[in-house]
Amino acid sequence: MKINTRTDEYDRLLARHHAMRLRRQILSPEGASAARPAIGPGGTVYDGYGDQQLIMSRLDLVTPFDVLIEQLYAFMFQRRPYLRPLFPESMEFQQDHLARMFRYLIENLHRLDHVLAVLRQLGGDHRKLGVWPAHYLAFEEALAVALRSRAGAGWSVELEQAWLRMLRFAVKAMVDGAESAITEPPYWHGQVVGHERRGPDVAVLRIRTGQPYPYRAGQYATIESPLLPHTWRQYSMACAPRPDGVLEFHVRRTAAGGVSEALVERTRAGDAVRLGPPRGVMTAVDDPRDVLLVAGGTGLAPLKAILGELAERRARGQRAHLFVGARSQADLYDREALARLSGRFPWLEVTPVTGGGAGSEPGPGPLPDALGERRDWSEHIAYVSGPPGMVGAVRATLLASGVPADRIHHDPLVAAARD
């Protein structure tokens, strides 16, 4: 069983890699741009495409990543026990998150400009965890040991150097991101001023921070509950910035014992939380075109915030259409608020779409089909938010229908740190 799982993950990543390479060749027949070394942080030259080829050629030696990462952390904590308090008590989510980041890096080394933006933001976020540049050296040492142990006799110096070059590129970008955010607080103290259940597994939290929290409609924050120290999860603000400074979050309870469960079931008005810096690139753009918003589950939150900003500066005649996907009618947790929005804004049309996995992680659900059946969206500005699978499927549908890529806005499709 272990061998089959390992082979399946390797085959999946390899197939995705070949598909991306074929796409690059179609878009640029000579392939020159894909193979040309890129400029990394600090002006250094890093051939991400070359390392991508080498790592992918023997990825089967170290996948699935779960065993590799278990060995990595076991060695690091054995050699550097003082690092253990920087991590949550349960390492399950942390290990899963690192596996997703490894996959993301390997799959995107051919487009370093995209990777740099994600890594710089990640480095700024890591300041709230108490991570310093010296800690990355310990991580590199542990990764090298784990790679050799996991790969066994098939390992080589060339492969190890490719992995370490990839890691050093990522670390340099993260350190640069942390340094560029030095004037920004690593976190904000907040107090829950409202906690409202919107269903058996969804709560709306309203939080006021002790200091002004500067964000834009469509962005998200990481939240830490004192019930789970050192454990941070991403939740989008569901309102545009307000005069009273109160932030609104929509939280769906998922994994037992996680942050979402703590916030939904065990948090009350008056409780303290901490918020990391605002992040995310899916913010409202100043464009007079009609707007399409597509939400899956609690992905509705940032789109409500964007609608709030749109209402304040809407161009004359501009209209908006909001599709909200959920697994069932019962999962449309914000129906009353959506009805109020429709009544308040005559320029807004709301279409609920139920069935499949529209509001959950397993699949995209019926949202892509619903979009294809309705109308031509090629002249719209689009905002898409929800589980990565849904966002990817909706994006593909919109691209196929003629919406230019630069008019489809969503956060990078790196699996979000949510539970």
C-alpha positions, -999 to +999 in steps of 0.1 A: +000+000+000+028+024+008+044+017-025+012+024-044+006+057-025+042+068-033+038+059-069+004+077-072+018+109-058+048+108-080+028+101-111+003+129-103+030+155-099+049+143-129+018+144-151+010+179-139+046+190-146+045+176-182+011+193-188+026+227-177+057+221-198+035+214-228+014+245-222+046+266-221+058+251-253+025+259-270+026+295-257+063+299-266+073+273-293+110+279-289+107+273-252+134+299-247+117+317-219+110+286-199+146+274-200+163+308-194+177+314-159+156+338-139+167+366-115+162+357-079+163+378-047+191+403-044+200+401-081+214+365-079+208+342-109+188+311-101+180+285-128+147+274-113+137+256-145+169+235-145+164+225-109+127+217-115+137+192-142+163+175-120+141+173-089+111+160-110+132+134-126+137+115-093+108+127-073+097+092-068+126+087-044+112+110-017+074+109-023+049+107-006+062+136+014+047+126+047+075+102+057+102+127+045+087+155+066+083+133+097+119+125+095+129+161+089+111+174+120+122+144+141+159+152+133+155+189+137+139+187+171+164+161+183+193+183+173+177+216+181+151+209+209+148+247+216+129+250+183+101+227+194+082+255+213+079+275+181+055+249+168+020+238+178+015+208+201+000+188+172+023+187+142-002+171+118-013+203+102+022+217+101+035+186+083+006+187+058+012+224+051+049+218+044+040+190+020+018+214+001+045+240+000+070+215-014+046+206-041+039+242-049+076+251-051+084+221-074+055+227-097+062+265-100+100+268-102+097+277-139+079+310-130+100+325-102+083+359-103+051+342-091+069+321-065+087+352-051+055+371-044+041+341-024+074+335-005+080+371+004+045+373+019+051+340+038+083+353+052+066+384+065+039+362+081+065+340+098+076+369+120+046+363+142+059+328+149+093+341+162+112+326+133+147+341+126+171+335+097+192+312+118+163+288+122+162+283+085+198+269+087+186+242+111+157+234+087+182+231+058+204+207+078+174+186+087+160+185+052+194+173+038+195+144+064+159+135+057+163+135+019+193+111+022+175+088+046+143+087+025+159+083-009+184+056+001+209+043-025+192+062-053+202+096-039+230+117-055+250+148-048+234+165-078+199+159-066+207+171-031+222+203-044+191+209-065+169+206-035+191+228-014+193+254-041+155+255-042+153+257-004+179+285-003+161+305-030+129+301-009+146+311+023+162+342+008+128+353-005+112+347+029+140+366+047+136+395+022+099+395+029+104+396+066+129+425+063+106+445+041+078+441+066+099+453+096+078+484+101+046+464+103+036+447+136+040+409+135+005+406+149-024+426+164-042+419+196-080+416+192-111+411+212-142+392+201-171+417+203-197+394+186-202+357+180-232+346+160-241+311+149-253+310+113-258+272+112-247+240+130-211+244+118-207+281+109-202+312+131-198+349+123-172+365+145-167+402+149-134+413+163-120+447+173-083+452+173-064+474+199-047+493+171-060+501+136-058+471+113-050+484+078-065+461+051-083+461+018-116+445+010-109+410-003-079+403+019-075+377+047-059+375+081-044+347+101-060+342+135-046+325+166-068+315+195-053+313+230-070+278+231-044+266+206-011+286+210+012+288+180-015+276+157-026+301+130-053+298+103-064+320+075-098+336+075-111+364+051-125+396+063-162+397+053-166+435+053-148+464+038-129+486+063-155+502+087-153+535+107-157+516+140-127+493+131-147+461+137-137+431+115-161+403+105-150+367+098-170+337+086-157+305+102-169+270+093-160+243+117-141+215+100-114+194+118-120+184+154-095+201+177-085+227+151-087+265+152-120+265+133-135+243+160-121+265+187-135+297+171-169+282+164-176+261+195-155+275+223-151+312+216-174+339+231-177+377+231-150+391+253-124+365+244-090+375+232-074+365+198-043+376+178-044+385+141-015+383+117-009+410+091-035+414+063-026+394+032-040+385-002-040+399-037-077+395-045-087+431-040-112+452-058-099+469-090-110+502-103-127+491-136-162+502-149-169+467-164-197+446-149-186+423-121-189+385-117-183+371-082-182+333-076-180+320-040-178+285-027-188+280+010-172+306+033-154+319+003-184+342+003-167+363+030-142+383+009-167+387-019-191+404+005-163+427+015-156+435-022-193+441-028-193+466+001-164+485-015-180+483-049-212+498-035-193+529-024-176+536-057-197+518-083-194+533-118-227+545-134-246+516-148-222+490-135-239+457-125-228+427-104-237+390-104-229+369-074-229+331-076-229+313-042-221+276-042-229+251-013-234+214-010-271+218-001-297+245+008-289+240+045-252+249+037-263+283+023-255+297+057-259+334+049-292+334+030-308+362+050-278+385+046-278+377+008-315+385+005-308+419+023-280+426-002-302+419-031-329+442-017-305+469-009-286+469-042-309+467-073-277+464-095-268+431-078-282+397-088-276+367-065-277+331-077-274+302-052-260+270-066-263+238-046-250+202-050-217+183-051-187+198-033-193+234-041-188+246-005-163+219+006-129+207-003-136+174-022-145+190-056-156+220-075-193+212-074-218+226-100-205+262-101-185+259-133-216+244-151-239+270-137-216+298-150-214+282-185-252+279-187-260+315-178-244+340-202-213+354-218-189+366-191-161+377-214-166+414-207-167+411-169-143+415-141-143+382-121-135+375-085-134+338-073-131+326-038-134+292-021-117+258-020-087+256-044-103+229-065-134+250-070-114+281-078-092+263-103-123+248-121-141+281-122-110+298-135-107+272-163-143+277-172-140+315-174-107+313-195-124+289-219-154+313-222-131+341-233-124+360-200-088+372-201-066+359-173-058+393-160-094+399-153-099+368-132-089+377-096-082+352-069-055+344-044-027+320-054-039+284-056-017+273-027-037+252-004-048+276+023-039+272+060-074+265+072-088+236+092 
